[in-house]
Amino acid sequence: MKEVKVNLGNRSYPIYIGSDLIANTQAYENLIKTDQVLVVTDSNIEPMYLTGVLKALNSFDADSYILPPGEDQKNLTNLNNIITELLTRRFSRTGCLVALGGGVVGDLTGFVAACYQRGIQFLQVPTTLLAQVDSSVGGKTAVNHPMGKNMIGAFHQPCGVLADVGVLKSLPDREYKAGIAEVIKYGLIRDPEFFVWLEDNIDALLELQPQALEYAIERSCINKAQVVAEDETEKGVRAILNLGHTFGHAIETGLEYSSWLHGEAVGLGMTMASYMSHLMGWLSEEDHGRIVKLIQRAGLPDKLPTQLQDVDLRELMSVDKKVSHGRLKLVLLKSIGEAVVTDTFDEDVIARTINTYR
């Protein structure tokens, strides 16, 4: 088992990476400091892993709450429903929620934990690659609004993360590839050596070779942990973690959180951000080509969906958390491994970028 530490003073926590962690009794006992536990998961994950997790939690007073699957479940209605469940169970402020699932379950459960009695403990047990390398780490919790993704949320750190690489074998191929988008992101924003490693090892990752997979997850988590430790609440450098996300979130909003997975939208969003960086004269044609090639090799989309042909994507981008004083900030690339946040760009460059990928 590998361990990566997220250093946040008295709110620091470990990320455990390895095999057979999801049903490891000792891991839960090390991290959960209460008797009262509610596992939140969805109906896709329930038949595969819930029984094993509850067995591992046999020394706790543990039960479960099951959600339907899908991004559209990340809403205020489910937030209220889970809080009602906690109140019905007389859940105390010393209780602990366990988020067993992908990014939707993790984001929603974390936001419930942030809201309930002004904040209770929660543990992330991510079951997708995307959640293991990104959404489970760093304390961003949220639900969606019909007008914008993740617009209602809070920063609330988990007590730990259990990233079991073995569960990734059960992922549908498309969902697994969507997670690789977030892995590639770390190479692009701050770790050029990792990007080169990905170019050399993308086939091993696609084949779920354990050694390559554990290395990619560990390297991704190290990168994210360092950024979060430097800027927990995204006042500065943490914003670079949103490379491709402003384009990607607009795609997801335009599709009403259906059809495309989050990682697919982010993958195309990174391609678009790379192209825009090239148009601005920052990123060389060679580096843009390398980025496009790696994202394509990962099996991610390279064109906007036909459903968005007549949708004003730029307008959707304006409803974004990085809009400040009426100006949109974008994460762009100076080079592979160097990302910048800027609000200095010509609108026609955004328009050319969007039109190129229609």
N, C-alpha and C positions, 0 to 999 in steps of 0.2 A: 504494500500500500504506500502511495506517495502522499505527501501532505504539503499544501500551499497555505501560507498564513496571510489573512487579510488584516493588516496592522492598523487598527483604529482605536488605540488606547484601551479603555476598559470595555469597549465593544468589539474588540478583535475576535476573530473566529477562524477555525480551520476549514479548509476544503480537503476532504479525503478523496483520493482517486485510486481506484483499483477494481478488482473483481470480487463478486459475492458480498458486496457491502450492503445491498438493499435489504437483506434479511439478517444482518449481523447485530445480534443483541447487544454486544459490548459497545458497538459504535453509538447506538441510541442512548445507552446508559451513560456514556461519556459526555454526551452533548445535551441531553434533556434534563433539566434540574427541577422537575415537578412530577407529580403523580398523574395529573389530569391531562389527557392527550386526545385530540381529535385529528384524524387523518382525513384530509380533503383530497379527493382524486376524481377521475372521470370514468365513465362506463367503458371506455376502451382499455384503460389501465387496470381497472378493478379485477377482471378475471385472470389477468396475468400475474399480478404482484401483490394485491391487497392482502390476501390470506397470509402470505409469507411475512409481510411487514407487521401485521397485527400479531402474529406469532412471536416475532422478534420483540414486540412491545408488551410481552405477557407480564412483565413486572410492573407495568403501568395500568392505570384505569383508562384504557384506550378504546375508542370506537371510531366510526368512519362516517363521512358524508360524501355522497356520490353526485357528481355533476354530469350533464350531457357533455359530449366532446365538442370542441370547435372554438375558434376565435370569437364568435358571436356570443359566447357565454361569459366573456369578460365584461360584465355590465353591472350597473347599480342594483338591478333586481336581484342578481345572485349575491351581491355583497350583502344586501338586506336579508336574504333568505338564510345565509350562513350565520349572520349575527343573531337572527331569530332562533336558529338551532342552538347556538351557544347559550343564549339566555334561557331557553327551554331546559337545557342540561345544567343550568346553574354553574356555568363555566366561570371560574374565578380569574382574577387578573394575574395569577401566578401559573395559569394553565399554558399549554403549548399546542400550537397547530403544526401539523406535519403536511407539507405540500408535496404530494406524491404525483408527479406528472411532468408535463412539458411546461413551456413558458406561460401558457394561459392559466394553468392551475397555480403555478408559482406566483405570478403577478397578482392574481385575484386573492389567493390565500394570504400573501404577504400584506396586501392592502387591508384585508379583514383584520389581520394581527395588528397593523398600525392603528386602526380605528377603534377596535374593541377595548373599552375601558381605558382609552388613551394609550394603548400599546401593550401587547403581550408578546411572549416568546414565540418564535416559529422556526422550524427546521426545513431546509430545502432538500428534497430527495428527487433530483431531476432525472427524468427517464428519456429525454431526447438529447441529441448531441448539441443542438442549439442552446438548450437550457443549461447543460453542463458547462459549456464554455462561456456563456454570456448572461442570460437572464437570471440565473440563480445566484450570481455573484454580484455584490455591490449594493444591495438594498433598495433598488428601484422597484416600487410596487405601484400598481395602477389598474384602472379599468378604462374601457373605451367609452367615448361619446359618439353618437352618430355623425357629428361634424368633425371628429378628429380622434386619432388613436392615442391612447395613454394620456389623455388630457385631465384625468381625475386621479390623483395618486399622492404618494408620500414616500419619503426616504425612510426606510425601516430595515435595519440590518438583521439577517437571520442569526441564529446561534451557531450555525454550521451548515455545511453542504456535504452530502454523500453522493459522489459521482461514481456510480457503478458502471464500468464500461461494458460489462456483460449484457446489460439490458438493451444495449444498442443493436444487438443482433435481431431483436424482435421488431425493430422499426421498419415501416415500409420504406422502400428504396428512395422514393421521392422526399420523404420527410428527413431521412438521413442526409441526403444531398443538400437539403435546405440548411441544415446545421453547419455544413462545411463553409457556407458563405460567411458566417461569423468567425470561423477559424481563419479564413483568408484575410478578414478585416484586420486582425492583429499584425499580420505581416505588412500590410499596407500602411497602417497608421504610425507604427513605431518600431518594428522589428524586421528590418530588411533581410537579415540572415534567416529568419524563420520563413520569409516569403520564398527565398531560394530553396530552402528545405522542402517547402510545399511543392514547388515546381518539380523537384526530384522525386517526391514521394506521394504525389496525389493519387497515383494508381494503387499504392499500398493502403492509403486511407479509404479509397472507394471499395477495396476488398476487405475492409475491416480487420486488417492485420493488427493483432493486439499491441505489439511493440510500437508500431507507428501511431496507433490510436491513442495509447496512453501518453506518448510523447506530445502529440498535438494538443491534447486536452490540458496536460500540465503546462505546456508553454503558453497556451492561451490564457489559462487561469493566472499564471504568474504575471503576464502583461496586464490583465484587467485588475488584479489585486494591487499592483504598483500604482496604476492610474487612480483607482478608488482611494488608496491611502493618501495620495497627494491632494485629491480634490473630491471629497465624498459627496458633496451636494451640487456638483456641476456648476461651480462659479467660474471655472477656467478650463484647465487642460482636459477634464473628463469629457468635455463636449466632443473631443475627437473620436470617442467611441461611437458617435452617431454617423460615421462615414456611411453614406448611401441610404441613411434612414429617412432623411427628409423627402427624397424622391420615393423611397420605398413605402413610407407611411401614406403618402398621397395616393400611391397605387392601391394600397389596401383599403383606404377610405373610399376611393372611387369604385372599388369592387364590393363595397359594403361588407368588408371582412370575410369574403367568401372567395372561392375559386383558387386563389393563390395562397401559399403558405408565407409566413413572415420572412423566412430566410430566402425564399424565391424573390420576393419583392426587394429585399436588401441586396441580393446578388445583382439584380439589374440596376438597382440604385447606385451601387458601387461602380458598375460599368459606366453609368451616366455621369457620375461625379468625376471619374477618370477622364472621360471624353471632354467634359467641361473644363477640367484642369488643363488639358491639352490645348483646347481652343484659346484659353487665356494665356498660353505661352509658358505655363509653369512646368508641365509634364511633357517629357520628350515623346515623340511618336513611338520610339522603341519601347519605352516603359509602358505606355498606354497599350501597345500591342501585347506585351507580356501579361498585363493584367486581364485583358479581354480573353486571351488564350487560356489562362488558368481558370477563370470563372466558367468558361465554356467547357473545359475538361472536367470540371466538377459537376457538369450536367445541369447547370442553372440557366434560366431563361435569358435570351439576349435581345428580346423585343417586347414592347408593351403589348398587353393583351388586346384583342380586337374590341372587347367591350369598352375600352377607353379611347377609341378612335375619336369620338366627338366630345370627350370630357375635357374640361379646362383643368389640366393637371397643375398648371401654375397657380390657379386660384386655390386648389386644394392644399398646395404647399404653403400658402399664406396662413393656414390654420395649423401652426406648428409651434412647439414650445420654444424654439430658437428665434422666434420673431421678437424683436426688442425695439420699442419706440417706432413701430411700424415698418421696421427693416428686417428682412429675412437674413438670417445667418446660415451659411452653408459650410459643411466640412469638405474641403478640397485637398488636393495633393500637390505638394511641391516636387516630390519624388517618391519612389517606393520606399516607405519607411518614414516619411515626413508629411504629416497632415497639419493643416492649418484651418482655423475657423475664421471666416471672413464675411463681411456684408458689403464688400467692395467688388462689384461685378456689374456688367451691363445686362439689362433684361434681355437683349437680343441673343446673348450667349445662352441663357437658360432656354429661350424659345428654340434656338438652333439645336440644342441638346435634346429637348423633348421631341422635336420633329424628326431628328435623326433616328430615334428609337421607336417611332410609331410603325 
